[in-house]
Amino acid sequence: MLKRLLSLLLVLAVILPAGAWAEKIIFEDEGEAAAAPEATPFTLLQYGDSGEHVLAAQERLTDLGYYHGKCSGDYLEGTQSAVRRFQKYNGFRETGKLDEATWERLFSPAAIHRDGSTPYATPSPVPVLTPTPSPTPFVFTRTLKYGDQNDLVAALQTRLAELGFYQAKVSGGYYNVTRTAVRDFQAQNGLSVDGIAGEATQTALFSADAVPVDATPRPSPTPEPAKYLLTVDVANQITRAYTYDENGEYTVLVREMICSTGTDKYPTPLGTTIMPKKRARWGYFPQWDSHAQYLTRIDSANAFHSVLYSQPDERTLSVSSFEALGTKASHGCVRLLVSDAKWIYDNCEEGTIITVMEGEYDPEYTMTLKPTLNSSTLRENPLPEPTPTPVYARENFPTTYRTLSRGKTGEDVFMVQMRLTELGYYHGTVTGGYYGGTIAAVEAFQRDHGLSVDGAAGVQTQTVLFSEALDPTPAPTLSPTPSPTHSPVPTGTPHPTAYPASTNTYVPSNGSVG
């Protein structure tokens, strides 16, 4: 190193005029003296030049991984940026000019490749011009977006400029002009327009098939429909997920989830929306000082999320918010069991259609979806498996009666619901669970038969209800009432023509529901 430095000093002493020494020496970070670019005998190539030597330099820079544009023989911004990057990796001042030292290193065996590998096999210092080789295949490294600043952005800008989408200086900074150019390229090439240079965008940009600004645009591919459609029934507090059938209609029921929608004071808005992208593993509601898991946006103000917590910790569950499931209890959001909120968070992507609607009131069916809470783990217990539906016939009517009221379950509740259905009082789903629909039907029956109207089916009410005097002639054997068909989704948005009916569920008298 010392001998090289002494030789350099002797050369400079000969070629530099007196007084020029102090002006022409700079000190690099390592402390070694090096000649400034102006000290070189001449500049071979620079911005604006063209010809075979420029073409040879572009080809060599391509081989070394610094240049990603077209080898045109024109020394423009793309070539200038590639030369700067080569100079940076090879220990030269980053002038963007091919001076004699840069030129000699570029075509020497000691040239450093863009990936950092050392000595790289090369042709002789004075190249023999050959036909332009195929460009180095593009390899995706990382997504580029607004605010990034690096060599990859510079290469992106260079390629966008070659295709006519970018007219500014190749700066290596991804800001408004670059983002607009990326959007224009994406629109011209049939890609999703978001201004972010992800793998699909970069692969298309650096391919030979990239459509330039002045060519016929490539048509956008037909978008894949969202896998699921969600409906929120505010009358029954049920959220349902459907997927599409062989005709592309969202008619296949995938999941039913008990929920709490907004109260009358803070209602969940009715209508159809498209799910935004924003979501969060935990969310905080500062106005109410509460937290929830697995937030997935419905619109700018409301979201699907779990029941509430006082802290972002599963041990701080608000039991009251769990118990309120099945009733209007939120401030406009749709609260769900943790397992259901997670299912939506994991499976329903941006673009999912969401319809908030009022179905036909059927609270008994809602309560078949509500599990009990494990008080030790503060997590929901699994729902019981449906049991075989009892045979509805007079010989199976109860002969002894217990008082039936809200929340009671069992085969005797099933028989009461079937009898009320037979007599025209009950129109909901026969579940074996005694809730709002059954209470209303019992009240109507009591009122018509001069009984005390309290909605509870006590001994007196059931004695009259099951008496042979009320049997139709002949007494039919009925099957459980099918669930009501839900209303169709409002027009104006891709949607199913109608929702399929839910599956009937009989709840056994083991107290596992309610």
C-alpha positions as CSV (number, residue, x, y, z in Angstrom):
1,M,0.0,0.0,0.0
2,L,2.9,2.4,0.9
3,K,4.6,1.7,-2.4
4,R,1.4,2.4,-4.3
5,L,0.9,5.7,-2.4
6,L,4.5,6.8,-3.2
7,S,4.0,6.0,-6.9
8,L,0.8,8.0,-6.9
9,L,2.5,11.0,-5.3
10,L,5.3,10.9,-7.9
11,V,2.8,10.8,-10.8
12,L,0.8,13.7,-9.3
13,A,4.0,15.7,-8.8
14,V,4.7,15.5,-12.5
15,I,1.2,16.2,-13.9
16,L,-0.2,18.7,-11.4
17,P,0.7,22.4,-11.6
18,A,2.2,24.1,-8.6
19,G,-0.4,25.1,-6.0
20,A,-2.8,22.5,-7.1
21,W,-1.8,19.8,-4.5
22,A,-4.0,20.9,-1.6
23,E,-7.0,21.4,-3.8
24,K,-6.9,18.1,-5.5
25,I,-6.4,15.7,-2.6
26,I,-9.4,14.5,-0.4
27,F,-9.3,12.1,2.5
28,E,-11.6,9.1,2.6
29,D,-13.0,7.6,5.7
30,E,-10.2,5.1,6.0
31,G,-7.6,7.9,6.1
32,E,-5.9,7.1,2.7
33,A,-5.3,9.9,0.3
34,A,-7.0,9.6,-3.1
35,A,-7.1,11.7,-6.2
36,A,-10.3,13.6,-6.8
37,P,-12.2,12.9,-10.1
38,E,-10.9,16.2,-11.5
39,A,-7.3,14.8,-11.3
40,T,-7.9,12.1,-13.8
41,P,-6.6,12.8,-17.3
42,F,-10.0,12.9,-19.0
43,T,-13.6,11.8,-18.8
44,L,-14.5,9.0,-21.2
45,L,-18.3,9.0,-21.0
46,Q,-20.9,11.1,-19.3
47,Y,-24.6,12.0,-19.4
48,G,-25.8,12.8,-22.9
49,D,-23.2,10.7,-24.7
50,S,-24.1,7.9,-27.1
51,G,-22.4,5.2,-29.2
52,E,-20.8,1.8,-29.0
53,H,-18.7,2.5,-25.9
54,V,-21.9,3.5,-24.0
55,L,-23.5,0.3,-25.2
56,A,-20.5,-1.7,-24.0
57,A,-20.7,0.0,-20.6
58,Q,-24.4,-0.7,-20.3
59,E,-23.9,-4.4,-21.1
60,R,-21.0,-4.7,-18.6
61,L,-23.1,-2.9,-15.9
62,T,-26.0,-5.3,-16.7
63,D,-23.6,-8.3,-16.3
64,L,-22.5,-7.0,-12.9
65,G,-26.0,-6.4,-11.7
66,Y,-26.0,-2.6,-11.6
67,Y,-28.1,-1.8,-14.7
68,H,-31.6,-3.1,-15.3
69,G,-32.7,-1.0,-18.3
70,K,-32.5,-1.4,-22.0
71,C,-29.0,-1.5,-23.5
72,S,-29.6,1.4,-25.9
73,G,-26.2,3.0,-26.3
74,D,-27.6,6.3,-24.9
75,Y,-26.0,7.6,-21.7
76,L,-29.1,8.8,-19.8
77,E,-30.3,8.8,-16.2
78,G,-30.6,5.0,-15.9
79,T,-27.0,4.6,-17.0
80,Q,-25.8,7.4,-14.8
81,S,-27.4,5.9,-11.8
82,A,-25.9,2.5,-12.6
83,V,-22.4,4.0,-12.9
84,R,-22.9,5.8,-9.5
85,R,-23.9,2.4,-7.9
86,F,-20.9,0.7,-9.5
87,Q,-18.6,3.5,-8.2
88,K,-20.0,3.2,-4.7
89,Y,-19.5,-0.6,-4.5
90,N,-16.0,-0.4,-6.0
91,G,-14.6,2.4,-3.8
92,F,-14.8,5.4,-6.2
93,R,-16.4,8.8,-5.8
94,E,-20.0,8.6,-7.0
95,T,-19.9,11.0,-9.9
96,G,-22.0,9.1,-12.4
97,K,-19.3,9.7,-15.0
98,L,-17.2,7.0,-16.6
99,D,-13.8,8.5,-16.1
100,E,-10.7,6.5,-16.9
101,A,-10.3,4.9,-13.5
102,T,-13.9,3.8,-13.4
103,W,-13.8,2.5,-17.0
104,E,-10.6,0.5,-16.3
105,R,-12.1,-1.0,-13.1
106,L,-15.4,-1.8,-14.9
107,F,-13.7,-4.0,-17.4
108,S,-11.1,-5.4,-15.1
109,P,-11.1,-8.8,-13.3
110,A,-11.3,-7.0,-10.0
111,A,-14.7,-5.4,-10.6
112,I,-17.1,-6.0,-7.7
113,H,-20.5,-7.5,-8.6
114,R,-23.6,-5.8,-7.2
115,D,-24.2,-8.8,-4.9
116,G,-20.8,-8.1,-3.3
117,S,-18.9,-11.1,-4.8
118,T,-15.2,-10.5,-5.6
119,P,-13.1,-10.9,-8.4
120,Y,-15.6,-11.4,-11.2
121,A,-14.5,-13.0,-14.5
122,T,-14.5,-10.3,-17.2
123,P,-13.4,-9.6,-20.8
124,S,-10.3,-7.6,-21.5
125,P,-10.1,-3.9,-20.4
126,V,-10.8,-2.8,-24.0
127,P,-14.0,-4.7,-24.9
128,V,-14.7,-6.3,-28.2
129,L,-18.3,-5.3,-28.9
130,T,-20.7,-8.3,-29.3
131,P,-24.5,-8.5,-29.7
132,T,-26.4,-7.4,-26.6
133,P,-27.0,-10.4,-24.3
134,S,-30.3,-11.1,-22.7
135,P,-30.9,-9.1,-19.5
136,T,-30.3,-10.7,-16.2
137,P,-33.5,-12.4,-15.0
138,F,-35.4,-10.3,-12.5
139,V,-35.4,-11.6,-8.9
140,F,-37.9,-10.0,-6.5
141,T,-36.2,-8.8,-3.3
142,R,-38.7,-6.8,-1.3
143,T,-41.9,-4.6,-1.7
144,L,-41.2,-1.0,-2.3
145,K,-43.6,1.7,-1.1
146,Y,-43.9,5.4,-0.3
147,G,-41.0,6.6,1.9
148,D,-38.5,4.0,0.9
149,Q,-35.0,5.2,-0.2
150,N,-32.5,2.8,-1.7
151,D,-30.9,1.5,-4.9
152,L,-33.9,-0.8,-5.6
153,V,-36.1,2.4,-5.9
154,A,-33.6,3.9,-8.2
155,A,-33.7,0.8,-10.4
156,L,-37.6,1.0,-10.3
157,Q,-37.5,4.6,-11.3
158,T,-35.1,3.8,-14.2
159,R,-37.3,1.1,-15.5
160,L,-40.4,3.3,-15.2
161,A,-38.6,6.1,-17.1
162,E,-37.7,3.7,-19.9
163,L,-41.4,2.7,-20.3
164,G,-42.5,6.4,-20.3
165,F,-44.2,6.5,-16.8
166,Y,-41.5,8.5,-14.9
167,Q,-40.1,11.8,-16.1
168,A,-38.3,13.0,-13.0
169,K,-34.7,12.6,-11.7
170,V,-33.7,9.1,-10.7
171,S,-33.2,9.8,-7.0
172,G,-33.7,6.5,-5.3
173,G,-36.5,8.1,-3.2
174,Y,-40.1,6.7,-3.3
175,Y,-42.3,9.7,-3.0
176,N,-45.3,11.2,-4.8
177,V,-44.0,11.2,-8.3
178,T,-42.7,7.6,-8.1
179,R,-46.0,6.5,-6.5
180,T,-48.0,8.1,-9.3
181,A,-45.8,6.5,-11.9
182,V,-46.3,3.1,-10.3
183,R,-50.1,3.6,-10.2
184,D,-50.0,4.6,-13.9
185,F,-48.0,1.5,-14.8
186,Q,-50.3,-0.7,-12.8
187,A,-53.4,0.7,-14.6
188,Q,-51.7,0.4,-18.0
189,N,-50.7,-3.3,-17.3
190,G,-54.0,-4.6,-15.8
191,L,-52.7,-4.8,-12.2
192,S,-54.4,-3.8,-9.0
193,V,-53.8,0.0,-8.6
194,D,-52.4,0.8,-5.2
195,G,-49.2,2.7,-5.9
196,I,-47.2,0.0,-4.1
197,A,-44.5,-1.9,-6.0
198,G,-45.1,-5.4,-4.7
199,E,-43.9,-8.7,-6.3
200,A,-46.6,-8.8,-9.0
201,T,-45.9,-5.2,-10.0
202,Q,-42.1,-5.5,-10.1
203,T,-42.3,-8.8,-11.9
204,A,-44.5,-7.2,-14.6
205,L,-42.4,-4.0,-14.7
206,F,-39.1,-5.8,-15.4
207,S,-40.5,-8.3,-17.8
208,A,-40.1,-8.1,-21.6
209,D,-43.9,-8.0,-21.8
210,A,-44.3,-4.8,-19.8
211,V,-46.8,-2.4,-21.6
212,P,-45.3,1.1,-22.1
213,V,-47.2,4.3,-21.6
214,D,-48.0,4.8,-25.3
215,A,-49.1,1.2,-26.1
216,T,-52.6,-0.4,-25.9
217,P,-53.4,-1.0,-22.2
218,R,-53.6,-4.6,-21.0
219,P,-57.1,-5.4,-19.8
220,S,-57.5,-6.0,-16.1
221,P,-58.1,-9.6,-15.1
222,T,-61.5,-10.6,-13.9
223,P,-61.3,-10.2,-10.1
224,E,-61.8,-13.3,-8.0
225,P,-65.0,-12.8,-6.0
226,A,-64.6,-12.6,-2.2
227,K,-64.8,-16.1,-0.7
228,Y,-67.5,-15.2,1.8
229,L,-70.5,-12.9,2.2
230,L,-71.6,-11.8,5.7
231,T,-75.1,-10.8,6.9
232,V,-75.9,-9.3,10.2
233,D,-79.6,-9.9,11.3
234,V,-80.3,-7.2,13.9
235,A,-83.7,-8.5,14.7
236,N,-82.3,-11.9,15.8
237,Q,-78.7,-10.9,16.6
238,I,-77.2,-13.5,14.3
239,T,-74.3,-13.0,11.9
240,R,-74.1,-15.5,9.1
241,A,-71.4,-16.3,6.6
242,Y,-72.1,-17.7,3.1
243,T,-69.9,-18.8,0.3
244,Y,-70.8,-19.1,-3.3
245,D,-72.3,-22.1,-5.1
246,E,-71.5,-23.4,-8.6
247,N,-73.5,-20.5,-10.1
248,G,-71.6,-17.9,-8.2
249,E,-74.5,-17.1,-5.9
250,Y,-73.7,-16.8,-2.1
251,T,-76.2,-19.4,-1.0
252,V,-74.0,-21.9,0.9
253,L,-74.3,-21.3,4.6
254,V,-70.9,-21.8,6.2
255,R,-71.2,-20.4,9.8
256,E,-73.8,-18.9,12.1
257,M,-72.7,-16.6,15.0
258,I,-74.6,-15.1,17.9
259,C,-73.8,-11.4,18.3
260,S,-74.7,-8.1,19.9
261,T,-75.5,-5.3,17.6
262,G,-76.0,-1.6,18.4
263,T,-78.7,-0.4,20.9
264,D,-81.6,1.8,19.8
265,K,-79.5,4.8,20.9
266,Y,-76.4,3.6,19.0
267,P,-77.8,1.5,16.2
268,T,-75.8,-0.6,13.8
269,P,-76.6,1.1,10.4
270,L,-78.7,-1.1,8.0
271,G,-77.5,-1.5,4.4
272,T,-74.7,-3.1,2.4
273,T,-71.0,-2.2,2.7
274,I,-67.7,-3.5,1.4
275,M,-65.2,-4.6,4.0
276,P,-62.2,-2.2,4.3
277,K,-58.7,-3.5,4.7
278,K,-58.1,-2.2,8.2
279,R,-58.1,-4.7,11.0
280,A,-56.4,-5.2,14.4
281,R,-55.6,-8.1,16.7
282,W,-56.6,-6.0,19.7
283,G,-58.6,-2.8,19.7
284,Y,-59.2,0.0,22.2
285,F,-62.3,2.1,22.5
286,P,-61.2,5.2,24.4
287,Q,-64.7,6.7,24.7
288,W,-65.8,3.6,26.6
289,D,-62.4,2.6,28.1
290,S,-62.7,-1.0,26.9
291,H,-60.8,-3.4,24.7
292,A,-61.7,-6.2,22.2
293,Q,-60.0,-8.9,20.2
294,Y,-59.9,-9.5,16.4
295,L,-61.3,-6.2,15.0
296,T,-62.4,-6.4,11.4
297,R,-63.9,-3.2,9.9
298,I,-67.5,-3.0,8.7
299,D,-67.2,0.7,7.7
300,S,-65.2,3.7,8.9
301,A,-67.1,3.8,12.3
302,N,-68.0,0.1,13.1
303,A,-66.4,-3.3,13.2
304,F,-66.8,-6.9,14.0
305,H,-65.0,-7.7,17.2
306,S,-65.0,-10.0,20.2
307,V,-66.8,-9.4,23.5
308,L,-65.2,-6.8,25.7
309,Y,-62.2,-6.7,28.1
310,S,-61.1,-4.1,30.6
311,Q,-57.4,-4.6,29.4
312,P,-55.8,-6.2,26.3
313,D,-55.7,-9.5,28.3
314,E,-58.0,-12.5,28.0
315,R,-58.1,-12.7,31.8
316,T,-60.0,-9.4,32.0
317,L,-63.2,-10.5,30.1
318,S,-66.3,-8.5,30.7
319,V,-68.8,-11.2,31.7
320,S,-71.7,-8.9,31.2
321,S,-70.8,-8.3,27.6
322,F,-70.7,-12.1,27.1
323,E,-74.0,-12.6,28.8
324,A,-75.5,-9.8,26.6
325,L,-74.8,-11.8,23.4
326,G,-78.1,-12.3,21.6
327,T,-79.4,-8.8,22.6
328,K,-78.7,-5.3,21.3
329,A,-75.9,-4.1,23.6
330,S,-73.1,-2.4,21.6
331,H,-72.5,1.1,20.4
332,G,-72.9,0.2,16.7
333,C,-70.2,-2.5,16.3
334,V,-71.0,-6.2,16.1
335,R,-69.8,-8.1,19.2
336,L,-69.1,-11.8,18.8
337,L,-67.8,-14.8,20.7
338,V,-63.9,-14.7,20.5
339,S,-63.9,-17.8,18.3
340,D,-66.3,-16.2,15.8
341,A,-64.5,-12.9,15.8
342,K,-61.3,-14.7,15.1
343,W,-62.9,-16.7,12.2
344,I,-64.0,-13.4,10.5
345,Y,-60.6,-11.9,11.2
346,D,-58.8,-14.9,9.6
347,N,-61.1,-15.7,6.7
348,C,-62.9,-12.6,5.5
349,E,-60.7,-10.4,3.4
350,E,-60.9,-6.8,2.2
351,G,-63.7,-6.6,-0.4
352,T,-66.1,-9.0,1.5
353,I,-69.7,-7.9,1.1
354,I,-71.5,-7.1,4.4
355,T,-75.3,-6.7,4.6
356,V,-76.9,-5.5,7.9
357,M,-80.6,-6.3,7.8
358,E,-83.7,-7.0,9.8
359,G,-84.8,-10.6,9.6
360,E,-88.0,-12.2,10.8
361,Y,-87.9,-12.3,14.6
362,D,-87.0,-15.8,15.9
363,P,-85.2,-15.5,19.3
364,E,-85.4,-19.2,20.1
365,Y,-83.1,-20.0,17.2
366,T,-80.7,-17.3,18.2
367,M,-80.3,-18.8,21.6
368,T,-79.3,-22.2,20.1
369,L,-76.1,-20.4,19.1
370,K,-75.2,-19.2,22.6
371,P,-72.8,-21.3,24.6
372,T,-72.2,-21.1,28.3
373,L,-69.1,-19.5,29.8
374,N,-66.4,-21.5,31.5
375,S,-65.9,-19.5,34.7
376,S,-62.4,-20.7,35.3
377,T,-60.9,-20.1,31.8
378,L,-63.3,-17.3,30.9
379,R,-63.8,-18.9,27.5
380,E,-67.0,-20.3,25.9
381,N,-67.8,-23.9,26.3
382,P,-68.4,-25.9,23.1
383,L,-72.0,-26.0,22.0
384,P,-73.8,-29.3,22.5
385,E,-74.3,-31.6,19.5
386,P,-77.9,-31.6,18.2
387,T,-80.0,-34.5,19.5
388,P,-82.6,-36.5,17.6
389,T,-85.9,-34.7,17.2
390,P,-88.6,-36.1,19.5
391,V,-91.7,-37.6,17.8
392,Y,-94.6,-35.2,18.1
393,A,-97.7,-37.3,18.9
394,R,-100.4,-37.3,21.6
395,E,-99.0,-40.4,23.3
396,N,-95.7,-38.4,23.8
397,F,-97.4,-35.3,25.4
398,P,-96.2,-34.6,28.9
399,T,-98.4,-36.0,31.7
400,T,-96.8,-34.1,34.5
401,Y,-96.0,-30.4,34.2
402,R,-93.3,-28.2,35.4
403,T,-93.6,-24.4,35.0
404,L,-91.8,-23.3,31.9
405,S,-90.4,-19.8,31.7
406,R,-87.6,-17.9,29.9
407,G,-84.4,-19.9,29.5
408,K,-85.9,-23.3,30.2
409,T,-84.9,-26.1,27.8
410,G,-86.0,-29.7,27.3
411,E,-88.4,-32.1,25.5
412,D,-91.4,-30.6,27.3
413,V,-90.5,-27.1,25.8
414,F,-90.3,-28.8,22.4
415,M,-93.8,-30.3,22.9
416,V,-95.2,-26.9,24.0
417,Q,-93.7,-25.2,20.9
418,M,-95.1,-27.9,18.6
419,R,-98.6,-27.7,20.1
420,L,-98.6,-23.9,19.8
421,T,-97.5,-24.3,16.2
422,E,-100.3,-26.8,15.6
423,L,-102.8,-24.3,17.0
424,G,-101.5,-21.4,15.0
425,Y,-99.8,-19.4,17.9
426,Y,-96.1,-20.1,17.3
427,H,-94.3,-19.3,14.1
428,G,-90.7,-19.6,15.0
429,T,-88.1,-22.4,15.0
430,V,-88.9,-25.3,17.3
431,T,-85.7,-25.6,19.3
432,G,-86.7,-26.8,22.7
433,G,-85.6,-23.5,24.2
434,Y,-88.1,-21.2,25.9
435,Y,-87.4,-17.5,24.8
436,G,-89.1,-14.5,23.4
437,G,-91.0,-16.1,20.6
438,T,-92.4,-18.9,22.8
439,I,-93.3,-16.4,25.5
440,A,-95.3,-14.2,23.0
441,A,-97.1,-17.3,21.7
442,V,-98.0,-18.5,25.2
443,E,-99.3,-15.0,26.1
444,A,-101.6,-15.0,23.0
445,F,-102.9,-18.5,23.9
446,Q,-103.5,-17.5,27.5
447,R,-105.4,-14.4,26.4
448,D,-107.6,-16.3,24.0
449,H,-108.5,-19.0,26.6
450,G,-109.2,-16.8,29.6
451,L,-106.0,-17.7,31.5
452,S,-103.8,-15.4,33.5
453,V,-101.5,-13.8,31.0
454,D,-97.9,-14.0,32.2
455,G,-96.1,-15.8,29.3
456,A,-95.1,-18.7,31.6
457,A,-96.5,-22.2,30.8
458,G,-97.5,-23.4,34.2
459,V,-99.7,-26.4,35.1
460,Q,-103.0,-24.7,34.3
461,T,-101.8,-23.4,30.9
462,Q,-100.3,-26.7,29.8
463,T,-103.5,-28.6,31.0
464,V,-105.6,-26.5,28.7
465,L,-103.0,-26.5,25.9
466,F,-102.7,-30.3,25.7
467,S,-106.4,-31.1,26.3
468,E,-108.1,-33.2,23.6
469,A,-110.8,-30.6,23.3
470,L,-108.4,-28.5,21.3
471,D,-107.2,-31.3,19.0
472,P,-107.9,-30.5,15.3
473,T,-109.9,-33.1,13.4
474,P,-108.1,-35.2,12.6
475,A,-105.1,-34.5,14.7
476,P,-102.1,-34.3,12.4
477,T,-98.5,-35.4,13.1
478,L,-96.3,-32.5,12.5
479,S,-92.6,-32.0,11.9
480,P,-90.7,-29.1,13.4
481,T,-91.4,-25.8,11.8
482,P,-88.6,-24.9,9.3
483,S,-86.6,-21.7,9.8
484,P,-87.9,-18.7,8.0
485,T,-86.3,-17.8,4.7
486,H,-84.3,-14.7,5.1
487,S,-84.8,-11.5,3.1
488,P,-82.7,-11.0,0.0
489,V,-79.8,-8.6,0.0
490,P,-80.6,-5.1,-1.2
491,T,-79.8,-4.5,-4.9
492,G,-77.0,-2.5,-6.2
493,T,-74.1,-4.6,-5.0
494,P,-73.0,-8.2,-5.9
495,H,-75.2,-10.4,-3.7
496,P,-77.0,-13.6,-3.4
497,T,-80.6,-13.7,-4.6
498,A,-81.8,-15.1,-1.2
499,Y,-80.3,-16.6,1.9
500,P,-80.9,-20.2,2.6
501,A,-82.9,-21.3,5.6
502,S,-81.0,-22.2,8.8
503,T,-80.9,-25.8,9.9
504,N,-83.4,-26.7,12.7
505,T,-81.8,-27.6,16.0
506,Y,-83.4,-29.4,19.0
507,V,-81.8,-28.5,22.3
508,P,-81.9,-31.3,24.9
509,S,-83.1,-30.8,28.5
510,N,-79.6,-30.9,30.0
511,G,-79.4,-27.2,30.7
512,S,-76.5,-26.7,28.3
513,V,-78.1,-23.8,26.6
514,G,-79.5,-20.6,28.1
